[in-house]
Amino acid sequence: MRAALDAWRRENDAQTNTPNPDCDEKEFRRLYIDTDPSTFDPLTAGEEDWADIRTWREGMDNAVRRNKK
């Protein structure tokens, strides 16, 4: 199957994924691994939870702003 996929990619001049040299691994971990915003429940969140989600949101906003060119 892998050979068929490789052949299809060549035949269709499919783009391959490459690592992003501008990726900030520490920031990636903080925003996408260490924090899981899907577990945030605003109805039961305490002050510390709200502070954590605000910090996460600010980090996400900054990441998007940085990437706009």
Order of alpha helices (4+ residues) and beta strands (2+ residues): alpha-alpha-alpha
